[in-house]
Amino acid sequence: MLESRRLRHFLAVYELGSIGQASEKLLLTQPALSKSIRQLEDELGVRLFDRTPMGVVPTVFGNALALHAKSIEAQIRNAEAQISSLKGKAQGHVTVGIGPSVARNIMPAATRTLRSLQPGIALTVIEGLVDDLLPRLRRGELDLMIGSWPRIADPMFTTEVVLVDRLEVIARAGHPLGGRPVQRNELLDYPWALPPASQKWRQSLDELFLDRGLEPPKPQVVSNSAGYLQALIRSSDYLSFLPRQLLDLDAGDGLMTLDVEMERLDPEISMSFRERALLNASICEVVQVLRSIGTDFAG
């Protein structure tokens, strides 16, 4: 039987790549930590790390164990949080993966609401794209994820729509195309800065032009950084195509939407988690808050 203590020791060494740094984090001596790792290797009958002058490097066996150890650690954390919640108000730690479309408005609002309702819950919020976050959700490194991406068709997870967003052509305040109806072909006279082609709303933009027999915009700039795209648009005549929830158009932040004659596109912002995660009171509270915030923004 593997001891949870030794698994924690293993994960600290695995993540930091150093016995010395891991021993400082765990408040152990280096000899004690090295002994714990050797005992774990003896129990498993394999070498978990290769020792090098630059630190330790996981072997193929170490990488395999890390995948399972992270999931086990997450389950232990959930159990501890549930026990704490049974003794009173919800307490614990919840790790949320978010897409860029919820980083500006929805998640900050949810955090403020959670703080007022359940101050005992601590949050770690990690921003990324679905290709980065979904593997972490599978491994148990994330408790839930929320963003503007296609629904996750996996029976392992429960996915529900929190909010329906809207895609807009975005320009700087005072752009030459602003303040009047704009035809799609006029948009091709200006440079574009867009998300990667793998993103769903980028594909939707191409379809809007193809429907009119027009060649889709060829972006001069491609980036998965929402902050960078907004800063570039704000200071130039570049155009982009982004969800409204990614922006703060009512705050006078130098951006505006163009009045483009086109079909309305309404991407869904969805939340995914394992059904059993709701047995954890802290995760359940976060899910409920995100549901209520979605309703507020939709209204």
N, C-alpha and C positions, 0 to 999 in steps of 0.2 A: 504494500500500500504506500503510495506516495504521500508524503507529509506536505500540507499546505505551506508550512514554514519554509521548507526547502524549495518549493516551487516559487515562492516569493523571492528567495535568494537567487534562484536561477534567473528569473525574469529581470531582476535588477542588473545582474551581470550582462544578460543578453541585450538589454536596452542601452546600457551605458558603454558596453564593450571594454570594461575595465574592472578588475577586481578591486583596485584602490578606490575608484569613484563609487562603486557599488557599496563597498564597506562603509564609506562615509555616509552615504544615503541611508543605509540600514542601521547605522550606529553599532557596527560590529568591527572587530579587529580583522585585518586581512587574513591571518592564519585561520581564524574561526570560519570566515566565509569560504576560504579555499577548501577547508575540510568538509563543509556542508555540500559544496559542489562535487567533491570527490565521492562522498557517500551517495549522492544522487546518481552519479555515473556508475558506481558499483551496483546499486540497486537495479539499474536499467541494463547494465552490462554493455554500455556503449560510451564512447567519448563524446561529450557534448560541446566542448570548446577545444580549439587549437590555441595553444599559448604562443604568442609572438612578441618580439621586442616592443611592438607598438600597442600591445594589449591582448585581448582575447577575441577570437573569431569563431562564430558558431559553426559547427559541422552540419552535415545534412541531418543528423539526428537532433542536433540542437534546434535547428529551424523547425523540424517537425514537432518537437515538444513545445516550442514557443506558441504555436498555433493553438494547441489544446490548453496550455497553461494560462493563456490570456482569457480563454473562455471560462475556465475554472475560477480564476480570480474574480471575474465579473460576477459569476454566480454567488461566490462567497460574499462579495460586496453587497449584492442584492439581498441576500439572506440577513446580513447584519442590519441593513437599512430597514427591512420589514420588521425585524424584532424591535428595533428602536421605535418604529412608528406605532407598534402595538402598545408601547409604554406611554404614549402621549401624542403630541403633534408630530407630523411627518418630519423625519430627519434623515439625512443621507446625502448621497452625491449622485448626480445624474449627468451623463455625458451625451450631448446632443450634437449630431452632425447637421449642418445647415448649408443650403445652397445660397449663392449670392443674392437671389431674389428675395430672401427673407432676412438678410443681414441688416438692411437699412431700417426697416420699419417694424415688421412683425415680431422678430425675435427680441429686439430691445423692449417692445411693449409687453411681450410675454414675460420677460425677465422682471420688469418692474411690478407686474401684477403678482407674479410668483413670490417676490420678496415681501409684498404687503400681506399675502395670504399665508405663506408658509416660509417664514424667515429661516427655518432650520434646514432648508434644502439648499445645498451648494451646487452650482452648475459649472460644467466645463463645456464650452461651445467651440466646435471645430468647423471652420468653413472649408468647403471643397466642392468638387463636382461629383455627380453620381458615381462615376467610374472609380473615384477615390474612396467615397464614403461607404458604398454598398459592401465591399469586401470587409471593411472594418465592422459594419453592422453584423455581418455573418459570423465574424470571429468573436463577437461579444465585446469589442472595444467601444462600441457605441450602444447606448440604450435605445435610442430612436434617431430617425433622421427626417428632415423636412425640407422640401424645396420644390422648385418648378421643373419637374422632370416627369417622363411618362410613368404611369402606375407600375409598380413592381409586381410582375406576374409570377409570384413565387409563393407556394402554399406555406412556406416557413414563416412568412410575414403577413401581418394585417396592414393593409394600406387603405387610408381614408382621405377624402378630399377635405382640406381645411378652408380653402378659399379659391375662388376663380379670379385670376388676374386678367390683365389686358396688355397686349403688345402694341407698342407705338413707335413711330419714327421719331427719333429724338435729335434735336439740334440745339445750338447755343441760342440764348436769348438775343434777338436782333439779327438772326440769320436772314439772308436775302429771301428765303422761301417762307418766312414766317408771316403770320397775319393775313393769310389768304388761302383759298382752296388750291391744292397742289395736285397736278397730274403725275401719275407714276413715272412717265418718261422724263419729267423734269428732274427727278431724283438722281438720274444717271449722269447729270452734269456736275455732280459734286463728289468729292472723295468719301469713301466709307471706311469706318472702323467697326469691326464686327466680332462677335464671339466665334469660336471654332465651328467648322461646318458640322461637327458631330452633335452640336446642341440643337434641340428640337426647334426652338424658335428661329434659328438661322435657316433651317430647312423650310420653315413656313414662309420666310421672306422670299426665298428663291421661287417658291410656288406662286406667290402673288405676281411676280413679274412674268413668269412663264405662261400664266393664264391669259395674259394680254399679248402674248407673242413677243415679249421683250426679253433680252438677255439679262439675267440677274446681275446685280452689282458685283463687280470684282473688287473686293476690299483691298485697299492699300495697307491696312493694318488689321491683323488678327490677334486677339488676346483673350485669355480666359479671366483677366482681371477686370472686374466691374469698376473698381475705383480708377484704374488707369484709363479705361474707355471714357468714363464721365469727365475726367480731367482734360483729356484730349479734346473732346467735343466742346467742352465749356470754353476752350481757348482757341478755337479754330472753326473752319467751315465744314469739318467732317460731319457726316451723318451716321446714325446707328439705329438699331432696331432692338429695343429692350422692353422688359416688363415694367409696368408702372410701379410695382412694389419695390423695384430696384432703385427707384428715384425718390426724390423729395421735391416734387414740382411745385408744391404750394409754399415752399420756404424761401423763395427768391434766390435759389442757388445757381442761377445762371443758365438753366436748361429749360427747354420747352418742347411740347409735342407739336408736330406739323399736322395741318389739316389735310391729310392725304385721302383721296378718294379710293377706298379699298374696303374689302370685307373685314369685319371685325373678327379678331382672333383672340380667343380667351383661354390661355393655358391654365391648367389646374396646378395649384400648389397642394401637394399631398404629403402626408405624414406616414411613415412606416415603422413598425416595431413588431417584436414577437408577442404573440397573444399572452404568453405567460409572464411577460414583463409587467403586465398590469397587476400581477400579484404583489409587486413591489409598490408600496404606498407612495414613495417619492416619485417614481416614474409615472404612476397613475395621476398624481397631482399635476405633473408637467404636461401630460397629455390633455388633461381637462382644461388647463389654462390655455394651451395652444388652440383647442377647439373653440373656446370662448373668444379668444382674440381674433380668430378667423371670422367668426360671426360678426364681431364688432367692425372689422375692416370691410367685410362684405356689405354691411349696412351703410 
